[in-house]
Amino acid sequence: MANAKKVGQLIKAARTQAGMTQEQLARKVKNCSASDISRAERGEKELTQEQLKQVAKATGVTQKSLLDAAKGASSSSSSPKPPAGANTTSMKVTATEKKLVQLYRSADSQTKKEVMAALKGETVETLVGSLIGSAFSALTGKKEMPEEDGEDS
């Protein structure tokens, strides 16, 4: 059951890092309820290898990290434990994804909101309008684009 506790800690860390609730994660794992996820995180339930693969995919961690922990392959008594609350998950990202994160972190809060809305597919028209307005301002030095004359008369 010691492995189950370690796997549980990894599942919880991966889930929270991904910003998911137990319910959201459970919906992405076949034959698994939020209660099952909760019990697995506490080390009271062992998920199947297939379920662990689905957890890894849903949370963005490597399948190997969860499967190795489940098998006990990566349990070494000589390796130091990370401090409580430390980020113990890892995720492989492409160069483009890394650049996106860097740009996002350097953006102001309004831009961050617009980017998140665009990525969620919520307000493409608003984003395009904002980008056009920003381009106009950059090119002309004026803050607002001129109003169109009533051409639809």
DSSP file (Angstrom, degrees, kcal/mol; ACC not computed):
  #  RESIDUE AA STRUCTURE BP1 BP2  ACC     N-H-->O    O-->H-N    N-H-->O    O-->H-N    TCO  KAPPA ALPHA  PHI   PSI    X-CA   Y-CA   Z-CA
    1    1 A M     >        0   0    0      0, 0.0     4,-1.8     0, 0.0     5,-0.1   0.000 360.0 360.0 360.0 -14.3    0.0    0.0    0.0
    2    2 A A  H  >  +     0   0    0      1,-0.2     4,-1.8     2,-0.2     5,-0.1   0.898 360.0  50.2 -62.4 -39.2    3.1    2.2    0.3
    3    3 A N  H  > S+     0   0    0      1,-0.2     4,-2.9     2,-0.2     5,-0.2   0.888 105.2  57.2 -64.2 -37.5    3.2    2.5   -3.5
    4    4 A A  H  > S+     0   0    0      1,-0.2     4,-2.5     2,-0.2    39,-0.3   0.882 106.1  49.9 -61.6 -38.4   -0.5    3.4   -3.5
    5    5 A K  H  X S+     0   0    0     -4,-1.8     4,-2.3    38,-0.2    -1,-0.2   0.917 112.1  47.3 -65.2 -43.0    0.2    6.4   -1.3
    6    6 A K  H  X S+     0   0    0     -4,-1.8     4,-2.1     2,-0.2    -2,-0.2   0.925 113.6  47.1 -65.6 -44.1    3.1    7.5   -3.5
    7    7 A V  H  X S+     0   0    0     -4,-2.9     4,-2.7    62,-0.2    -1,-0.2   0.910 110.7  54.0 -61.9 -42.0    0.9    7.1   -6.6
    8    8 A G  H  X S+     0   0    0     -4,-2.5     4,-2.6    -5,-0.2    -2,-0.2   0.900 107.1  49.8 -59.4 -42.6   -1.9    9.0   -4.9
    9    9 A Q  H  X S+     0   0    0     -4,-2.3     4,-2.5     1,-0.2    -1,-0.2   0.899 112.0  48.6 -63.3 -40.6    0.4   11.9   -4.1
   10   10 A L  H  X S+     0   0    0     -4,-2.1     4,-2.6     2,-0.2    -2,-0.2   0.902 110.9  50.2 -66.2 -40.6    1.5   12.0   -7.7
   11   11 A I  H  X S+     0   0    0     -4,-2.7     4,-2.8     2,-0.2    -2,-0.2   0.939 112.7  46.6 -62.7 -46.7   -2.1   11.9   -9.0
   12   12 A K  H  X S+     0   0    0     -4,-2.6     4,-2.7     1,-0.2     5,-0.3   0.923 113.3  48.5 -63.3 -44.1   -3.1   14.8   -6.6
   13   13 A A  H  X S+     0   0    0     -4,-2.5     4,-2.3     1,-0.2    -1,-0.2   0.918 114.0  46.6 -62.1 -43.1   -0.1   16.9   -7.6
   14   14 A A  H  X S+     0   0    0     -4,-2.6     4,-1.7     2,-0.2    -2,-0.2   0.912 113.7  48.7 -65.2 -42.2   -0.7   16.3  -11.3
   15   15 A R  H  <>S+     0   0    0     -4,-2.8     5,-2.5    -5,-0.2     4,-0.3   0.929 114.1  44.1 -65.2 -46.3   -4.4   17.1  -10.9
   16   16 A T  H ><5S+     0   0    0     -4,-2.7     3,-1.1     1,-0.2    -1,-0.2   0.882 111.7  53.5 -68.9 -36.6   -4.0   20.3   -9.0
   17   17 A Q  H 3<5S+     0   0    0     -4,-2.3    -1,-0.2    -5,-0.3    -2,-0.2   0.854 108.4  50.8 -63.4 -33.8   -1.2   21.4  -11.3
   18   18 A A  T 3<5S-     0   0    0     -4,-1.7    -1,-0.3    -5,-0.2    -2,-0.2   0.515 115.6-120.2 -80.7  -4.8   -3.5   20.9  -14.2
   19   19 A G  T < 5 +     0   0    0     -3,-1.1     2,-0.3    -4,-0.3    -3,-0.2   0.825  64.8 141.7  71.8  31.8   -6.2   23.0  -12.4
   20   20 A M      < -     0   0    0     -5,-2.5    -1,-0.2    -6,-0.1     2,-0.2  -0.783  47.1-134.2-109.0 149.9   -8.7   20.2  -12.3
   21   21 A T     >  -     0   0    0     -2,-0.3     4,-2.3     1,-0.1     5,-0.2  -0.494  33.7-107.4 -86.6 167.5  -11.1   19.1   -9.6
   22   22 A Q  H  > S+     0   0    0      1,-0.2     4,-2.5     2,-0.2     5,-0.1   0.890 122.7  53.1 -62.1 -37.8  -11.5   15.4   -8.7
   23   23 A E  H  > S+     0   0    0      2,-0.2     4,-1.8     1,-0.2    -1,-0.2   0.920 108.2  49.1 -63.1 -44.8  -14.8   15.4  -10.5
   24   24 A Q  H  > S+     0   0    0      1,-0.2     4,-0.6     2,-0.2    -2,-0.2   0.905 113.5  46.7 -62.9 -41.4  -13.3   16.8  -13.7
   25   25 A L  H >< S+     0   0    0     -4,-2.3     3,-1.4     1,-0.2     4,-0.5   0.920 108.4  55.4 -66.6 -42.6  -10.5   14.3  -13.7
   26   26 A A  H >< S+     0   0    0     -4,-2.5     3,-1.2     1,-0.3     6,-0.4   0.853 100.8  59.4 -59.9 -34.9  -12.9   11.4  -13.0
   27   27 A R  H 3< S+     0   0    0     -4,-1.8    -1,-0.3     1,-0.2    -2,-0.2   0.744 105.9  49.3 -65.4 -21.6  -14.9   12.4  -16.1
   28   28 A K  T << S+     0   0    0     -3,-1.4     2,-0.5    -4,-0.6    -1,-0.2   0.480 100.7  73.4 -95.9  -3.4  -11.8   11.8  -18.2
   29   29 A V  S X  S-     0   0    0     -3,-1.2     3,-0.9    -4,-0.5    22,-0.1  -0.953  85.8-121.3-116.3 122.1  -11.0    8.4  -16.7
   30   30 A K  T 3  S+     0   0    0     -2,-0.5     3,-0.1     1,-0.2    24,-0.1  -0.291  91.1   4.9 -63.0 141.6  -13.2    5.4  -17.7
   31   31 A N  T 3  S+     0   0    0      1,-0.2     2,-0.4    -4,-0.1    -1,-0.2   0.857 104.5 119.3  54.9  41.5  -15.0    3.6  -14.9
   32   32 A C    <   -     0   0    0     -3,-0.9    -3,-0.2    -6,-0.4     2,-0.2  -0.995  44.6-162.5-141.5 131.2  -13.8    6.1  -12.3
   33   33 A S     >  -     0   0    0     -2,-0.4     4,-2.1    -3,-0.1     5,-0.2  -0.573  38.4-105.5-104.2 170.4  -15.8    8.4  -10.0
   34   34 A A  H  > S+     0   0    0      1,-0.2     4,-2.6     2,-0.2     5,-0.2   0.867 124.5  55.6 -62.0 -35.1  -14.7   11.4   -8.1
   35   35 A S  H  > S+     0   0    0      2,-0.2     4,-2.6     1,-0.2    -1,-0.2   0.895 105.4  51.3 -63.3 -40.0  -14.8    9.2   -5.0
   36   36 A D  H  > S+     0   0    0      2,-0.2     4,-2.6     1,-0.2    -2,-0.2   0.914 110.3  48.9 -62.8 -42.6  -12.4    6.8   -6.7
   37   37 A I  H  X S+     0   0    0     -4,-2.1     4,-2.7     2,-0.2    -2,-0.2   0.931 111.6  49.7 -62.4 -45.2  -10.0    9.7   -7.5
   38   38 A S  H  X S+     0   0    0     -4,-2.6     4,-1.5     1,-0.2    -2,-0.2   0.928 113.0  46.0 -58.9 -46.9  -10.2   10.9   -3.9
   39   39 A R  H  <>S+     0   0    0     -4,-2.6     5,-2.9     1,-0.2     6,-0.9   0.885 112.4  51.1 -64.9 -38.6   -9.5    7.4   -2.5
   40   40 A A  H ><5S+     0   0    0     -4,-2.6     3,-1.3     4,-0.2    -2,-0.2   0.910 107.5  53.1 -65.0 -41.5   -6.7    6.9   -4.9
   41   41 A E  H 3<5S+     0   0    0     -4,-2.7    -1,-0.2     1,-0.3    -2,-0.2   0.819 109.8  48.6 -63.8 -29.7   -5.1   10.2   -3.9
   42   42 A R  T 3<5S-     0   0    0     -4,-1.5    -1,-0.3    -5,-0.2    -2,-0.2   0.489 118.3-113.4 -86.2  -3.6   -5.3    9.1   -0.3
   43   43 A G  T < 5S+     0   0    0     -3,-1.3   -38,-0.2    -4,-0.4    -3,-0.2   0.655  88.0 114.6  81.5  15.7   -3.6    5.8   -1.2
   44   44 A E  S   <S+     0   0    0     -5,-2.9     2,-0.4    -6,-0.2    -4,-0.2   0.563  74.2  39.3 -94.4 -10.8   -6.8    3.8   -0.3
   45   45 A K  S    S-     0   0    0     -6,-0.9     2,-0.6   -41,-0.1    -2,-0.2  -1.000  70.2-142.9-141.6 137.1   -7.5    2.6   -3.8
   46   46 A E        -     0   0    0     -2,-0.4     2,-0.2    -3,-0.1    -6,-0.1  -0.888  19.4-143.9-100.7 125.3   -5.2    1.4   -6.6
   47   47 A L        -     0   0    0     -2,-0.6   -15,-0.0     1,-0.1   -10,-0.0  -0.504  25.4-103.6 -81.1 155.0   -6.2    2.5  -10.1
   48   48 A T     >  -     0   0    0     -2,-0.2     4,-2.5     1,-0.1     5,-0.2  -0.270  31.7-107.2 -70.4 164.4   -5.6    0.1  -13.0
   49   49 A Q  H  > S+     0   0    0      1,-0.2     4,-2.2     2,-0.2     5,-0.2   0.901 122.7  52.4 -59.8 -39.9   -2.7    0.7  -15.4
   50   50 A E  H  > S+     0   0    0      1,-0.2     4,-2.0     2,-0.2    -1,-0.2   0.909 109.6  48.5 -63.2 -41.8   -5.2    1.9  -18.0
   51   51 A Q  H  > S+     0   0    0      1,-0.2     4,-2.4     2,-0.2    -1,-0.2   0.893 109.6  52.6 -65.5 -38.9   -6.8    4.3  -15.6
   52   52 A L  H  X S+     0   0    0     -4,-2.5     4,-2.6     2,-0.2    -2,-0.2   0.891 107.9  51.7 -63.1 -38.9   -3.3    5.6  -14.7
   53   53 A K  H  X S+     0   0    0     -4,-2.2     4,-2.4     1,-0.2    -1,-0.2   0.908 110.5  48.3 -62.4 -41.3   -2.6    6.2  -18.3
   54   54 A Q  H  X S+     0   0    0     -4,-2.0     4,-2.5     2,-0.2    -2,-0.2   0.878 110.5  51.2 -68.2 -37.5   -5.8    8.1  -18.7
   55   55 A V  H  X S+     0   0    0     -4,-2.4     4,-2.1     2,-0.2     6,-0.3   0.932 110.8  49.2 -61.7 -45.9   -5.0   10.2  -15.6
   56   56 A A  H  X>S+     0   0    0     -4,-2.6     4,-1.7     1,-0.2     5,-1.1   0.929 112.6  46.8 -60.6 -46.2   -1.5   11.0  -17.0
   57   57 A K  H  <5S+     0   0    0     -4,-2.4    -1,-0.2     1,-0.2    -2,-0.2   0.916 113.7  48.2 -62.2 -43.7   -3.0   12.0  -20.4
   58   58 A A  H  <5S+     0   0    0     -4,-2.5    -1,-0.2     1,-0.2    -2,-0.2   0.821 119.1  38.5 -68.0 -31.8   -5.7   14.2  -18.8
   59   59 A T  H  <5S-     0   0    0     -4,-2.1    -1,-0.2    -5,-0.2    -2,-0.2   0.576 107.5-118.4 -99.3 -10.6   -3.3   16.0  -16.4
   60   60 A G  T  <5 +     0   0    0     -4,-1.7    32,-0.3     1,-0.3     2,-0.2   0.636  69.6 126.4  85.3  13.3   -0.3   16.3  -18.8
   61   61 A V      < -     0   0    0     -5,-1.1    -1,-0.3    -6,-0.3     2,-0.2  -0.577  69.3 -88.5 -96.1 168.0    2.2   14.3  -16.9
   62   62 A T     >  -     0   0    0     28,-0.4     4,-1.1    -2,-0.2     3,-0.3  -0.513  23.5-137.2 -76.2 142.6    4.1   11.4  -18.3
   63   63 A Q  H  > S+     0   0    0      1,-0.2     4,-2.9    -2,-0.2     5,-0.3   0.878 103.4  63.0 -61.9 -37.4    2.5    8.0  -18.1
   64   64 A K  H  > S+     0   0    0      1,-0.2     4,-3.0     2,-0.2     5,-0.3   0.880  97.0  55.7 -57.7 -41.4    5.9    6.6  -17.1
   65   65 A S  H  > S+     0   0    0     -3,-0.3     4,-1.5     1,-0.2    -1,-0.2   0.910 114.0  39.4 -61.7 -41.7    6.0    8.6  -13.9
   66   66 A L  H  X S+     0   0    0     -4,-1.1     4,-2.2    -3,-0.2    -2,-0.2   0.912 117.8  47.5 -73.9 -42.2    2.7    7.2  -12.7
   67   67 A L  H  X S+     0   0    0     -4,-2.9     4,-1.9     2,-0.2     6,-0.2   0.899 112.1  49.9 -67.6 -39.5    3.3    3.6  -13.9
   68   68 A D  H  X>S+     0   0    0     -4,-3.0     5,-2.1    -5,-0.3     4,-1.2   0.911 111.3  49.1 -63.8 -41.2    6.8    3.5  -12.4
   69   69 A A  H  <5S+     0   0    0     -4,-1.5   -62,-0.2    -5,-0.3     3,-0.2   0.899 109.6  52.1 -64.1 -39.1    5.4    4.8   -9.1
   70   70 A A  H  <5S+     0   0    0     -4,-2.2    -1,-0.2     1,-0.2    -2,-0.2   0.863 113.4  43.8 -64.8 -35.6    2.7    2.2   -9.2
   71   71 A K  H  <5S-     0   0    0     -4,-1.9    -1,-0.2    -5,-0.1    -2,-0.2   0.636 112.3-120.5 -82.9 -14.5    5.2   -0.6   -9.7
   72   72 A G  T ><5S+     0   0    0     -4,-1.2     3,-1.1    -3,-0.2    -3,-0.2   0.583  73.3 131.2  85.8  10.2    7.6    0.9   -7.1
   73   73 A A  T 3 <S+     0   0    0     -5,-2.1    -4,-0.2     1,-0.3    -5,-0.1   0.828  72.6  41.9 -68.1 -32.3   10.3    1.3   -9.6
   74   74 A S  T 3  S+     0   0    0     -6,-0.7     2,-0.9    -9,-0.1    -1,-0.3   0.243  83.7 113.2-102.5  16.6   11.1    4.9   -8.7
   75   75 A S    <   +     0   0    0     -3,-1.1     2,-0.5    -7,-0.2     3,-0.0  -0.776  37.9 166.3 -90.6 109.7   10.9    4.5   -4.9
   76   76 A S    >   -     0   0    0     -2,-0.9     3,-0.9     1,-0.1    -3,-0.0  -0.987  32.7-151.5-124.7 126.0   14.4    5.0   -3.5
   77   77 A S  T 3  S+     0   0    0     -2,-0.5    -1,-0.1     1,-0.2    -2,-0.0   0.715  96.1  58.3 -70.2 -18.6   14.9    5.5    0.2
   78   78 A S  T 3  S+     0   0    0      2,-0.1    -1,-0.2    -3,-0.0    -3,-0.0   0.677  84.3  93.1 -85.5 -16.4   18.1    7.6   -0.5
   79   79 A S  S <  S-     0   0    0     -3,-0.9    -3,-0.1     1,-0.1     2,-0.1  -0.616  82.9-116.5 -80.5 133.8   16.3   10.2   -2.7
   80   80 A P        -     0   0    0      0, 0.0    -1,-0.1     0, 0.0    -2,-0.1  -0.359  24.8-120.5 -69.4 146.0   15.2   13.3   -0.7
   81   81 A K        -     0   0    0      1,-0.1     3,-0.1    -2,-0.1     0, 0.0  -0.647  29.2-112.9 -83.9 141.7   11.4   13.9   -0.5
   82   82 A P        -     0   0    0      0, 0.0     3,-0.1     0, 0.0    -1,-0.1  -0.381  42.4 -91.8 -69.1 153.6   10.3   17.3   -1.9
   83   83 A P    >   -     0   0    0      0, 0.0     3,-2.2     0, 0.0     0, 0.0  -0.243  55.8 -80.8 -62.8 155.1    8.9   19.7    0.7
   84   84 A A  T 3  S+     0   0    0      1,-0.3     3,-0.1    -3,-0.1    -3,-0.0  -0.297 119.1  18.0 -57.1 135.6    5.1   19.7    1.3
   85   85 A G  T 3  S+     0   0    0      1,-0.3    -1,-0.3    -3,-0.1     2,-0.1   0.419  91.5 143.0  83.2  -2.1    3.3   21.6   -1.3
   86   86 A A    <   -     0   0    0     -3,-2.2     2,-0.8     1,-0.1    -1,-0.3  -0.388  62.7-104.4 -71.9 150.4    6.2   21.5   -3.8
   87   87 A N        +     0   0    0      1,-0.2    -1,-0.1    -3,-0.1   -73,-0.0  -0.652  45.2 169.7 -75.9 110.5    5.5   21.0   -7.5
   88   88 A T        +     0   0    0     -2,-0.8     2,-0.3   -78,-0.1    -1,-0.2   0.312  44.7  94.1-107.1   7.4    6.4   17.4   -8.1
   89   89 A T        -     0   0    0    -76,-0.2     2,-0.3   -28,-0.0   -28,-0.0  -0.674  53.7-162.2 -99.0 155.4    4.9   17.1  -11.6
   90   90 A S        -     0   0    0     -2,-0.3   -28,-0.4   -28,-0.1     2,-0.4  -0.968   3.1-168.2-133.4 153.4    6.8   17.6  -14.9
   91   91 A M        -     0   0    0     -2,-0.3     2,-0.4   -30,-0.1   -30,-0.1  -0.997  20.3-130.4-142.9 133.9    5.5   18.2  -18.3
   92   92 A K        -     0   0    0     -2,-0.4     2,-0.3   -32,-0.3    -2,-0.0  -0.708  31.7-175.6 -82.4 132.1    7.2   18.1  -21.7
   93   93 A V        -     0   0    0     -2,-0.4     2,-0.1     3,-0.0    -2,-0.0  -0.944  22.0-120.7-128.3 151.8    6.5   21.2  -23.7
   94   94 A T     >  -     0   0    0     -2,-0.3     4,-2.3     1,-0.1     5,-0.2  -0.330  34.3-104.8 -79.6 169.3    7.5   22.2  -27.2
   95   95 A A  H  > S+     0   0    0      1,-0.2     4,-2.2     2,-0.2     5,-0.1   0.874 123.4  52.7 -61.9 -37.3    9.6   25.3  -28.0
   96   96 A T  H  > S+     0   0    0      2,-0.2     4,-2.4     1,-0.2    -1,-0.2   0.921 108.8  48.6 -65.3 -43.9    6.4   27.0  -29.2
   97   97 A E  H  > S+     0   0    0      1,-0.2     4,-2.2     2,-0.2    -2,-0.2   0.897 110.7  51.5 -63.1 -39.7    4.6   26.2  -26.0
   98   98 A K  H  X S+     0   0    0     -4,-2.3     4,-2.3     1,-0.2    -1,-0.2   0.914 110.0  49.0 -62.5 -42.6    7.5   27.5  -24.0
   99   99 A K  H  X S+     0   0    0     -4,-2.2     4,-2.7     1,-0.2     5,-0.2   0.899 109.2  53.2 -64.0 -40.7    7.5   30.8  -26.0
  100  100 A L  H  X S+     0   0    0     -4,-2.4     4,-2.7     1,-0.2    -1,-0.2   0.909 109.2  48.8 -60.3 -42.5    3.7   31.1  -25.4
  101  101 A V  H  X S+     0   0    0     -4,-2.2     4,-2.6     2,-0.2    -2,-0.2   0.921 111.6  49.3 -64.0 -43.5    4.2   30.8  -21.7
  102  102 A Q  H  X S+     0   0    0     -4,-2.3     4,-1.4     2,-0.2    -2,-0.2   0.925 113.8  45.4 -62.1 -44.8    6.9   33.4  -21.7
  103  103 A L  H  X S+     0   0    0     -4,-2.7     4,-0.8     1,-0.2    -2,-0.2   0.909 112.6  51.5 -64.9 -41.8    4.8   35.8  -23.7
  104  104 A Y  H >< S+     0   0    0     -4,-2.7     3,-1.0     1,-0.2    -2,-0.2   0.924 108.1  51.5 -61.2 -44.9    1.8   35.2  -21.5
  105  105 A R  H 3< S+     0   0    0     -4,-2.6    -1,-0.2     1,-0.3    -2,-0.2   0.816 111.5  47.3 -63.7 -30.1    3.8   35.8  -18.3
  106  106 A S  H 3< S+     0   0    0     -4,-1.4    -1,-0.3    -5,-0.2    -2,-0.2   0.547  94.5  99.2 -88.9  -6.3    5.0   39.1  -19.6
  107  107 A A  S << S-     0   0    0     -3,-1.0     2,-0.1    -4,-0.8    -3,-0.0  -0.375  78.3-108.0 -79.2 158.0    1.6   40.3  -20.8
  108  108 A D     >  -     0   0    0      1,-0.1     4,-2.2    -2,-0.1     5,-0.2  -0.324  38.1 -99.9 -76.8 169.6   -0.6   42.7  -18.9
  109  109 A S  H  > S+     0   0    0      1,-0.2     4,-2.2     2,-0.2     5,-0.1   0.850 120.9  53.3 -64.3 -35.9   -3.8   41.4  -17.2
  110  110 A Q  H  > S+     0   0    0      2,-0.2     4,-2.3     1,-0.2    -1,-0.2   0.924 110.0  47.8 -65.3 -42.9   -6.2   42.5  -20.0
  111  111 A T  H  > S+     0   0    0      1,-0.2     4,-2.7     2,-0.2    -2,-0.2   0.899 109.9  53.3 -63.6 -40.4   -4.1   40.8  -22.6
  112  112 A K  H  X S+     0   0    0     -4,-2.2     4,-2.5     1,-0.2    -1,-0.2   0.915 109.3  48.9 -59.9 -43.4   -4.0   37.6  -20.5
  113  113 A K  H  X S+     0   0    0     -4,-2.2     4,-2.3     1,-0.2    -2,-0.2   0.923 112.7  47.6 -62.3 -44.0   -7.8   37.7  -20.3
  114  114 A E  H  X S+     0   0    0     -4,-2.3     4,-2.4     2,-0.2    -2,-0.2   0.895 112.0  49.7 -65.3 -40.5   -8.2   38.2  -24.0
  115  115 A V  H  X S+     0   0    0     -4,-2.7     4,-2.8     2,-0.2     5,-0.2   0.926 111.4  48.4 -64.4 -45.2   -5.7   35.4  -24.8
  116  116 A M  H  X S+     0   0    0     -4,-2.5     4,-1.8     1,-0.2    -2,-0.2   0.908 111.9  49.8 -62.6 -40.9   -7.5   33.0  -22.4
  117  117 A A  H  <>S+     0   0    0     -4,-2.3     5,-2.8     1,-0.2     6,-0.4   0.914 112.1  48.2 -63.1 -41.8  -10.9   33.9  -24.0
  118  118 A A  H ><5S+     0   0    0     -4,-2.4     3,-1.2     1,-0.2    -2,-0.2   0.914 110.0  50.9 -65.5 -42.8   -9.4   33.3  -27.5
  119  119 A L  H 3<5S+     0   0    0     -4,-2.8    -1,-0.2     1,-0.3    -2,-0.2   0.823 110.3  50.0 -65.2 -30.2   -7.9   30.0  -26.5
  120  120 A K  T 3<5S-     0   0    0     -4,-1.8    -1,-0.3    -5,-0.2    -2,-0.2   0.524 114.6-121.1 -83.2  -5.6  -11.3   28.9  -25.1
  121  121 A G  T < 5S+     0   0    0     -3,-1.2     3,-0.2    -4,-0.4    -3,-0.2   0.745  74.6 126.1  75.5  23.4  -12.9   30.0  -28.4
  122  122 A E  S   <S+     0   0    0     -5,-2.8    -4,-0.2     1,-0.2     2,-0.1   0.921  74.4  13.2 -83.3 -45.6  -15.1   32.5  -26.6
  123  123 A T     >  +     0   0    0     -6,-0.4     4,-2.2    -9,-0.2    -1,-0.2  -0.491  60.9 151.5-137.8  66.1  -14.6   35.8  -28.2
  124  124 A V  H  > S+     0   0    0     -3,-0.2     4,-2.7     1,-0.2     5,-0.2   0.911  79.8  52.2 -63.4 -42.6  -12.8   35.6  -31.5
  125  125 A E  H  > S+     0   0    0      1,-0.2     4,-2.5     2,-0.2    -1,-0.2   0.913 110.2  48.5 -62.0 -42.6  -14.5   38.8  -32.9
  126  126 A T  H  > S+     0   0    0      2,-0.2     4,-2.4     1,-0.2    -1,-0.2   0.913 112.4  48.7 -63.1 -42.8  -13.5   40.8  -29.8
  127  127 A L  H  X S+     0   0    0     -4,-2.2     4,-2.6     2,-0.2    -2,-0.2   0.920 111.4  48.8 -64.4 -44.3  -10.0   39.6  -30.0
  128  128 A V  H  X S+     0   0    0     -4,-2.7     4,-2.6     1,-0.2     5,-0.2   0.925 112.0  49.6 -62.1 -44.2   -9.7   40.4  -33.7
  129  129 A G  H  X S+     0   0    0     -4,-2.5     4,-2.5     1,-0.2    -1,-0.2   0.903 111.3  49.3 -60.0 -42.1  -11.1   43.9  -33.1
  130  130 A S  H  X S+     0   0    0     -4,-2.4     4,-2.4     2,-0.2    -2,-0.2   0.903 111.3  48.9 -64.3 -42.1   -8.7   44.4  -30.3
  131  131 A L  H  X S+     0   0    0     -4,-2.6     4,-2.5     2,-0.2    -2,-0.2   0.902 111.7  48.9 -65.2 -40.9   -5.7   43.3  -32.4
  132  132 A I  H  X S+     0   0    0     -4,-2.6     4,-2.7     2,-0.2    -2,-0.2   0.926 112.0  49.5 -64.0 -44.0   -6.8   45.6  -35.3
  133  133 A G  H  X S+     0   0    0     -4,-2.5     4,-2.4     1,-0.2    -2,-0.2   0.901 111.5  48.7 -61.2 -41.6   -7.2   48.5  -32.9
  134  134 A S  H  X S+     0   0    0     -4,-2.4     4,-2.3     2,-0.2    -1,-0.2   0.902 111.9  48.9 -65.0 -41.5   -3.8   47.8  -31.4
  135  135 A A  H  X S+     0   0    0     -4,-2.5     4,-2.2     2,-0.2    -2,-0.2   0.913 110.8  50.6 -64.4 -42.3   -2.2   47.7  -34.9
  136  136 A F  H  X S+     0   0    0     -4,-2.7     4,-2.7     1,-0.2     6,-0.4   0.931 111.3  48.5 -60.2 -46.4   -3.9   50.9  -35.9
  137  137 A S  H  X S+     0   0    0     -4,-2.4     4,-2.3     1,-0.2    -1,-0.2   0.901 111.7  49.6 -60.8 -41.9   -2.6   52.6  -32.8
  138  138 A A  H  < S+     0   0    0     -4,-2.3    -1,-0.2     1,-0.2    -2,-0.2   0.878 116.1  42.0 -66.0 -37.5    0.9   51.4  -33.4
  139  139 A L  H  < S+     0   0    0     -4,-2.2    -2,-0.2    -5,-0.2    -1,-0.2   0.870 128.7  25.2 -78.4 -37.6    0.9   52.5  -37.0
  140  140 A T  H  < S-     0   0    0     -4,-2.7    -3,-0.2     2,-0.2    -2,-0.2   0.650  91.6-127.6-104.6 -18.5   -0.8   55.9  -36.6
  141  141 A G  S  < S+     0   0    0     -4,-2.3     2,-0.3    -5,-0.4    -4,-0.2   0.456  71.4 122.9  80.7  -0.4    0.0   56.9  -33.0
  142  142 A K        -     0   0    0     -6,-0.4    -1,-0.3     1,-0.1    -2,-0.2  -0.701  60.3-142.7 -94.6 148.6   -3.8   57.5  -32.5
  143  143 A K  S    S+     0   0    0     -2,-0.3     2,-0.4    -3,-0.1    -6,-0.2   0.805  80.6  38.4 -80.7 -29.9   -5.7   55.7  -29.8
  144  144 A E  S    S-     0   0    0     -8,-0.1    -1,-0.1    -7,-0.1     3,-0.1  -0.936  78.2-121.1-127.2 146.9   -8.9   55.2  -31.7
  145  145 A M        -     0   0    0     -2,-0.4     3,-0.1     1,-0.1   -12,-0.0  -0.552  44.5 -98.1 -77.1 147.6   -9.8   54.3  -35.3
  146  146 A P        -     0   0    0      0, 0.0     2,-0.1     0, 0.0    -1,-0.1  -0.356  40.9-105.4 -66.4 147.2  -12.0   56.9  -37.1
  147  147 A E        -     0   0    0      1,-0.1     2,-0.3    -3,-0.1    -3,-0.0  -0.437  35.7-114.0 -68.3 143.9  -15.8   56.2  -37.2
  148  148 A E        -     0   0    0     -2,-0.1    -1,-0.1    -3,-0.1     2,-0.1  -0.608  29.9-114.4 -79.2 141.1  -17.1   55.0  -40.5
  149  149 A D        -     0   0    0     -2,-0.3     2,-2.1     1,-0.1     3,-0.1  -0.404  48.6 -81.9 -69.3 153.4  -19.5   57.4  -42.3
  150  150 A G    >   +     0   0    0      1,-0.2     3,-0.6     2,-0.1    -1,-0.1  -0.318  65.9 157.4 -61.1  80.4  -23.0   56.0  -42.7
  151  151 A E  T 3   +     0   0    0     -2,-2.1    -1,-0.2     1,-0.2    -2,-0.1   0.646  60.3  70.4 -81.5 -15.0  -22.3   53.9  -45.8
  152  152 A D  T 3         0   0    0      1,-0.2    -1,-0.2    -3,-0.1    -2,-0.1   0.026 360.0 360.0 -94.2  31.5  -25.3   51.6  -45.2
  153  153 A S    <         0   0    0     -3,-0.6    -1,-0.2     0, 0.0    -2,-0.1   0.466 360.0 360.0 -73.8 360.0  -27.9   54.2  -46.0
